[in-house]
Amino acid sequence: MELRAGENFELLEFQDGNVPFLSKIKSMGLREGKRFKVVMENGRVYLIKLDNTRIVLDKSLARHLKVKRI
């Protein structure tokens, strides 16, 4: 699913468990069941708001996230 600025999503699962960035993403708080908002889309990255944190997520890494729009 394509992430779009201004929309809210829930992370259902990571589609590829062998991707090296997963431990980094999880340490920043993005885990299964968490809800987040895409604040901005800019070129190759998304700026997402997760709880009280803002995270910059590369679009190539975002492809590995299975999300649903809420």
Backbone atoms as SQL, in Angstrom:
CREATE TABLE atoms (id INTEGER PRIMARY KEY, chain TEXT, resi INTEGER, resn TEXT, atom TEXT, x REAL, y REAL, z REAL);
INSERT INTO atoms VALUES
  (1, 'A', 1, 'MET', 'N', 0.851, -1.179, 0.000),
  (2, 'A', 1, 'MET', 'CA', 0.000, 0.000, 0.000),
  (3, 'A', 1, 'MET', 'C', 0.897, 1.243, 0.000),
  (4, 'A', 2, 'GLU', 'N', 0.517, 2.217, -0.776),
  (5, 'A', 2, 'GLU', 'CA', 1.253, 3.470, -0.862),
  (6, 'A', 2, 'GLU', 'C', 0.933, 4.355, 0.339),
  (7, 'A', 3, 'LEU', 'N', 1.961, 4.871, 0.977),
  (8, 'A', 3, 'LEU', 'CA', 1.774, 5.818, 2.072),
  (9, 'A', 3, 'LEU', 'C', 1.553, 7.201, 1.478),
  (10, 'A', 4, 'ARG', 'N', 0.625, 7.947, 2.038),
  (11, 'A', 4, 'ARG', 'CA', 0.333, 9.292, 1.551),
  (12, 'A', 4, 'ARG', 'C', 0.328, 10.274, 2.706),
  (13, 'A', 5, 'ALA', 'N', 0.833, 11.455, 2.435),
  (14, 'A', 5, 'ALA', 'CA', 0.903, 12.502, 3.455),
  (15, 'A', 5, 'ALA', 'C', -0.491, 12.867, 3.944),
  (16, 'A', 6, 'GLY', 'N', -0.616, 13.048, 5.254),
  (17, 'A', 6, 'GLY', 'CA', -1.875, 13.432, 5.870),
  (18, 'A', 6, 'GLY', 'C', -2.745, 12.267, 6.283),
  (19, 'A', 7, 'GLU', 'N', -2.337, 11.041, 5.964),
  (20, 'A', 7, 'GLU', 'CA', -3.150, 9.868, 6.293),
  (21, 'A', 7, 'GLU', 'C', -2.562, 9.111, 7.476),
  (22, 'A', 8, 'ASN', 'N', -3.439, 8.397, 8.189),
  (23, 'A', 8, 'ASN', 'CA', -3.052, 7.591, 9.342),
  (24, 'A', 8, 'ASN', 'C', -3.017, 6.124, 8.947),
  (25, 'A', 9, 'PHE', 'N', -2.059, 5.406, 9.510),
  (26, 'A', 9, 'PHE', 'CA', -1.868, 4.003, 9.187),
  (27, 'A', 9, 'PHE', 'C', -1.592, 3.206, 10.454),
  (28, 'A', 10, 'GLU', 'N', -1.804, 1.906, 10.356),
  (29, 'A', 10, 'GLU', 'CA', -1.412, 0.968, 11.405),
  (30, 'A', 10, 'GLU', 'C', -0.466, -0.039, 10.783),
  (31, 'A', 11, 'LEU', 'N', 0.658, -0.290, 11.455),
  (32, 'A', 11, 'LEU', 'CA', 1.616, -1.271, 10.962),
  (33, 'A', 11, 'LEU', 'C', 1.121, -2.666, 11.317),
  (34, 'A', 12, 'LEU', 'N', 0.875, -3.475, 10.298),
  (35, 'A', 12, 'LEU', 'CA', 0.403, -4.836, 10.512),
  (36, 'A', 12, 'LEU', 'C', 1.567, -5.791, 10.719),
  (37, 'A', 13, 'GLU', 'N', 2.576, -5.704, 9.858),
  (38, 'A', 13, 'GLU', 'CA', 3.743, -6.575, 9.980),
  (39, 'A', 13, 'GLU', 'C', 4.859, -6.093, 9.067),
  (40, 'A', 14, 'PHE', 'N', 6.039, -6.628, 9.318),
  (41, 'A', 14, 'PHE', 'CA', 7.173, -6.411, 8.435),
  (42, 'A', 14, 'PHE', 'C', 7.156, -7.545, 7.418),
  (43, 'A', 15, 'GLN', 'N', 7.172, -7.226, 6.141),
  (44, 'A', 15, 'GLN', 'CA', 7.013, -8.243, 5.111),
  (45, 'A', 15, 'GLN', 'C', 8.245, -9.106, 4.922),
  (46, 'A', 16, 'ASP', 'N', 9.408, -8.608, 5.259),
  (47, 'A', 16, 'ASP', 'CA', 10.642, -9.385, 5.101),
  (48, 'A', 16, 'ASP', 'C', 11.428, -9.301, 6.401),
  (49, 'A', 17, 'GLY', 'N', 11.401, -10.365, 7.165),
  (50, 'A', 17, 'GLY', 'CA', 12.041, -10.359, 8.475),
  (51, 'A', 17, 'GLY', 'C', 13.554, -10.350, 8.442),
  (52, 'A', 18, 'ASN', 'N', 14.174, -10.510, 7.268),
  (53, 'A', 18, 'ASN', 'CA', 15.633, -10.574, 7.181),
  (54, 'A', 18, 'ASN', 'C', 16.277, -9.251, 6.805),
  (55, 'A', 19, 'VAL', 'N', 15.490, -8.211, 6.688),
  (56, 'A', 19, 'VAL', 'CA', 16.036, -6.912, 6.311),
  (57, 'A', 19, 'VAL', 'C', 16.807, -6.334, 7.503),
  (58, 'A', 20, 'PRO', 'N', 18.057, -5.911, 7.293),
  (59, 'A', 20, 'PRO', 'CA', 18.895, -5.445, 8.410),
  (60, 'A', 20, 'PRO', 'C', 18.363, -4.218, 9.145),
  (61, 'A', 21, 'PHE', 'N', 17.569, -3.413, 8.498),
  (62, 'A', 21, 'PHE', 'CA', 17.104, -2.184, 9.137),
  (63, 'A', 21, 'PHE', 'C', 16.023, -2.426, 10.173),
  (64, 'A', 22, 'LEU', 'N', 15.455, -3.616, 10.229),
  (65, 'A', 22, 'LEU', 'CA', 14.321, -3.865, 11.120),
  (66, 'A', 22, 'LEU', 'C', 14.651, -3.602, 12.584),
  (67, 'A', 23, 'SER', 'N', 15.815, -3.987, 13.030),
  (68, 'A', 23, 'SER', 'CA', 16.151, -3.756, 14.443),
  (69, 'A', 23, 'SER', 'C', 16.241, -2.255, 14.730),
  (70, 'A', 24, 'LYS', 'N', 16.742, -1.487, 13.782),
  (71, 'A', 24, 'LYS', 'CA', 16.827, -0.033, 13.957),
  (72, 'A', 24, 'LYS', 'C', 15.430, 0.575, 14.008),
  (73, 'A', 25, 'ILE', 'N', 14.572, 0.168, 13.097),
  (74, 'A', 25, 'ILE', 'CA', 13.196, 0.675, 13.043),
  (75, 'A', 25, 'ILE', 'C', 12.457, 0.333, 14.338),
  (76, 'A', 26, 'LYS', 'N', 12.600, -0.894, 14.786),
  (77, 'A', 26, 'LYS', 'CA', 11.932, -1.315, 16.018),
  (78, 'A', 26, 'LYS', 'C', 12.455, -0.537, 17.224),
  (79, 'A', 27, 'SER', 'N', 13.749, -0.245, 17.241),
  (80, 'A', 27, 'SER', 'CA', 14.308, 0.505, 18.371),
  (81, 'A', 27, 'SER', 'C', 13.790, 1.945, 18.401),
  (82, 'A', 28, 'MET', 'N', 13.334, 2.459, 17.259),
  (83, 'A', 28, 'MET', 'CA', 12.750, 3.796, 17.209),
  (84, 'A', 28, 'MET', 'C', 11.270, 3.785, 17.582),
  (85, 'A', 29, 'GLY', 'N', 10.703, 2.589, 17.799),
  (86, 'A', 29, 'GLY', 'CA', 9.332, 2.497, 18.270),
  (87, 'A', 29, 'GLY', 'C', 8.315, 2.028, 17.251),
  (88, 'A', 30, 'LEU', 'N', 8.728, 1.816, 16.007),
  (89, 'A', 30, 'LEU', 'CA', 7.802, 1.357, 14.980),
  (90, 'A', 30, 'LEU', 'C', 7.712, -0.163, 15.040),
  (91, 'A', 31, 'ARG', 'N', 6.616, -0.646, 15.634),
  (92, 'A', 31, 'ARG', 'CA', 6.408, -2.085, 15.821),
  (93, 'A', 31, 'ARG', 'C', 5.025, -2.471, 15.330),
  (94, 'A', 32, 'GLU', 'N', 4.800, -3.763, 15.180),
  (95, 'A', 32, 'GLU', 'CA', 3.497, -4.264, 14.763),
  (96, 'A', 32, 'GLU', 'C', 2.418, -3.753, 15.710),
  (97, 'A', 33, 'GLY', 'N', 1.308, -3.294, 15.142),
  (98, 'A', 33, 'GLY', 'CA', 0.190, -2.797, 15.929),
  (99, 'A', 33, 'GLY', 'C', 0.244, -1.304, 16.224),
  (100, 'A', 34, 'LYS', 'N', 1.379, -0.664, 15.969),
  (101, 'A', 34, 'LYS', 'CA', 1.512, 0.769, 16.235),
  (102, 'A', 34, 'LYS', 'C', 0.835, 1.569, 15.131),
  (103, 'A', 35, 'ARG', 'N', 0.261, 2.697, 15.515),
  (104, 'A', 35, 'ARG', 'CA', -0.376, 3.608, 14.572),
  (105, 'A', 35, 'ARG', 'C', 0.518, 4.819, 14.381),
  (106, 'A', 36, 'PHE', 'N', 0.535, 5.311, 13.154),
  (107, 'A', 36, 'PHE', 'CA', 1.363, 6.474, 12.844),
  (108, 'A', 36, 'PHE', 'C', 0.697, 7.308, 11.762),
  (109, 'A', 37, 'LYS', 'N', 1.162, 8.528, 11.632),
  (110, 'A', 37, 'LYS', 'CA', 0.647, 9.440, 10.610),
  (111, 'A', 37, 'LYS', 'C', 1.789, 9.856, 9.708),
  (112, 'A', 38, 'VAL', 'N', 1.542, 9.864, 8.403),
  (113, 'A', 38, 'VAL', 'CA', 2.530, 10.371, 7.454),
  (114, 'A', 38, 'VAL', 'C', 2.342, 11.883, 7.404),
  (115, 'A', 39, 'VAL', 'N', 3.323, 12.608, 7.919),
  (116, 'A', 39, 'VAL', 'CA', 3.244, 14.060, 7.995),
  (117, 'A', 39, 'VAL', 'C', 3.617, 14.688, 6.656),
  (118, 'A', 40, 'MET', 'N', 4.658, 14.132, 6.018),
  (119, 'A', 40, 'MET', 'CA', 5.142, 14.728, 4.783),
  (120, 'A', 40, 'MET', 'C', 5.811, 13.671, 3.922),
  (121, 'A', 41, 'GLU', 'N', 5.685, 13.833, 2.623),
  (122, 'A', 41, 'GLU', 'CA', 6.382, 12.996, 1.661),
  (123, 'A', 41, 'GLU', 'C', 7.284, 13.926, 0.860),
  (124, 'A', 42, 'ASN', 'N', 8.570, 13.606, 0.822),
  (125, 'A', 42, 'ASN', 'CA', 9.504, 14.497, 0.157),
  (126, 'A', 42, 'ASN', 'C', 10.548, 13.680, -0.595),
  (127, 'A', 43, 'GLY', 'N', 10.408, 13.596, -1.892),
  (128, 'A', 43, 'GLY', 'CA', 11.391, 12.869, -2.705),
  (129, 'A', 43, 'GLY', 'C', 11.454, 11.404, -2.347),
  (130, 'A', 44, 'ARG', 'N', 12.565, 10.994, -1.735),
  (131, 'A', 44, 'ARG', 'CA', 12.774, 9.586, -1.411),
  (132, 'A', 44, 'ARG', 'C', 12.381, 9.214, 0.003),
  (133, 'A', 45, 'VAL', 'N', 11.845, 10.132, 0.787),
  (134, 'A', 45, 'VAL', 'CA', 11.575, 9.849, 2.197),
  (135, 'A', 45, 'VAL', 'C', 10.169, 10.260, 2.621),
  (136, 'A', 46, 'TYR', 'N', 9.734, 9.625, 3.707),
  (137, 'A', 46, 'TYR', 'CA', 8.511, 10.006, 4.407),
  (138, 'A', 46, 'TYR', 'C', 8.904, 10.543, 5.775),
  (139, 'A', 47, 'LEU', 'N', 8.194, 11.537, 6.243),
  (140, 'A', 47, 'LEU', 'CA', 8.309, 11.979, 7.622),
  (141, 'A', 47, 'LEU', 'C', 7.056, 11.473, 8.312),
  (142, 'A', 48, 'ILE', 'N', 7.240, 10.598, 9.310),
  (143, 'A', 48, 'ILE', 'CA', 6.083, 10.029, 10.001),
  (144, 'A', 48, 'ILE', 'C', 6.086, 10.469, 11.460),
  (145, 'A', 49, 'LYS', 'N', 4.890, 10.606, 12.006),
  (146, 'A', 49, 'LYS', 'CA', 4.715, 10.946, 13.420),
  (147, 'A', 49, 'LYS', 'C', 4.225, 9.688, 14.124),
  (148, 'A', 50, 'LEU', 'N', 5.004, 9.241, 15.082),
  (149, 'A', 50, 'LEU', 'CA', 4.715, 8.039, 15.836),
  (150, 'A', 50, 'LEU', 'C', 4.745, 8.417, 17.308),
  (151, 'A', 51, 'ASP', 'N', 3.588, 8.404, 17.952),
  (152, 'A', 51, 'ASP', 'CA', 3.463, 8.895, 19.320),
  (153, 'A', 51, 'ASP', 'C', 3.956, 10.344, 19.356),
  (154, 'A', 52, 'ASN', 'N', 4.980, 10.638, 20.140),
  (155, 'A', 52, 'ASN', 'CA', 5.521, 11.996, 20.221),
  (156, 'A', 52, 'ASN', 'C', 6.854, 12.120, 19.490),
  (157, 'A', 53, 'THR', 'N', 7.106, 11.204, 18.570),
  (158, 'A', 53, 'THR', 'CA', 8.366, 11.161, 17.846),
  (159, 'A', 53, 'THR', 'C', 8.125, 11.330, 16.360),
  (160, 'A', 54, 'ARG', 'N', 9.064, 11.964, 15.692),
  (161, 'A', 54, 'ARG', 'CA', 9.021, 12.060, 14.235),
  (162, 'A', 54, 'ARG', 'C', 10.204, 11.271, 13.686),
  (163, 'A', 55, 'ILE', 'N', 9.911, 10.437, 12.684),
  (164, 'A', 55, 'ILE', 'CA', 10.913, 9.551, 12.107),
  (165, 'A', 55, 'ILE', 'C', 10.950, 9.787, 10.601),
  (166, 'A', 56, 'VAL', 'N', 12.147, 9.870, 10.053),
  (167, 'A', 56, 'VAL', 'CA', 12.306, 9.938, 8.602),
  (168, 'A', 56, 'VAL', 'C', 12.532, 8.509, 8.113),
  (169, 'A', 57, 'LEU', 'N', 11.698, 8.070, 7.171),
  (170, 'A', 57, 'LEU', 'CA', 11.732, 6.703, 6.675),
  (171, 'A', 57, 'LEU', 'C', 11.916, 6.716, 5.167),
  (172, 'A', 58, 'ASP', 'N', 12.967, 6.082, 4.691),
  (173, 'A', 58, 'ASP', 'CA', 13.252, 5.990, 3.274),
  (174, 'A', 58, 'ASP', 'C', 12.167, 5.166, 2.571),
  (175, 'A', 59, 'LYS', 'N', 11.751, 5.601, 1.393),
  (176, 'A', 59, 'LYS', 'CA', 10.683, 4.904, 0.669),
  (177, 'A', 59, 'LYS', 'C', 11.066, 3.470, 0.318),
  (178, 'A', 60, 'SER', 'N', 12.334, 3.217, 0.031),
  (179, 'A', 60, 'SER', 'CA', 12.748, 1.847, -0.292),
  (180, 'A', 60, 'SER', 'C', 12.604, 0.932, 0.926),
  (181, 'A', 61, 'LEU', 'N', 12.762, 1.476, 2.122),
  (182, 'A', 61, 'LEU', 'CA', 12.570, 0.686, 3.339),
  (183, 'A', 61, 'LEU', 'C', 11.084, 0.541, 3.659),
  (184, 'A', 62, 'ALA', 'N', 10.308, 1.561, 3.348),
  (185, 'A', 62, 'ALA', 'CA', 8.872, 1.526, 3.623),
  (186, 'A', 62, 'ALA', 'C', 8.168, 0.433, 2.831),
  (187, 'A', 63, 'ARG', 'N', 8.760, 0.005, 1.726),
  (188, 'A', 63, 'ARG', 'CA', 8.162, -1.090, 0.932),
  (189, 'A', 63, 'ARG', 'C', 8.043, -2.380, 1.726),
  (190, 'A', 64, 'HIS', 'N', 8.857, -2.538, 2.757),
  (191, 'A', 64, 'HIS', 'CA', 8.859, -3.757, 3.566),
  (192, 'A', 64, 'HIS', 'C', 7.826, -3.737, 4.685),
  (193, 'A', 65, 'LEU', 'N', 7.044, -2.674, 4.767),
  (194, 'A', 65, 'LEU', 'CA', 6.021, -2.551, 5.805),
  (195, 'A', 65, 'LEU', 'C', 4.652, -2.880, 5.243),
  (196, 'A', 66, 'LYS', 'N', 3.941, -3.759, 5.915),
  (197, 'A', 66, 'LYS', 'CA', 2.554, -4.040, 5.534),
  (198, 'A', 66, 'LYS', 'C', 1.692, -3.215, 6.465),
  (199, 'A', 67, 'VAL', 'N', 0.926, -2.281, 5.894),
  (200, 'A', 67, 'VAL', 'CA', 0.140, -1.347, 6.695),
  (201, 'A', 67, 'VAL', 'C', -1.305, -1.358, 6.228),
  (202, 'A', 68, 'LYS', 'N', -2.177, -0.814, 7.083),
  (203, 'A', 68, 'LYS', 'CA', -3.550, -0.575, 6.666),
  (204, 'A', 68, 'LYS', 'C', -3.900, 0.864, 7.019),
  (205, 'A', 69, 'ARG', 'N', -4.690, 1.472, 6.158),
  (206, 'A', 69, 'ARG', 'CA', -5.133, 2.851, 6.370),
  (207, 'A', 69, 'ARG', 'C', -6.222, 2.837, 7.432),
  (208, 'A', 70, 'ILE', 'N', -6.159, 3.794, 8.370),
  (209, 'A', 70, 'ILE', 'CA', -7.189, 3.873, 9.425),
  (210, 'A', 70, 'ILE', 'C', -7.830, 5.242, 9.429);
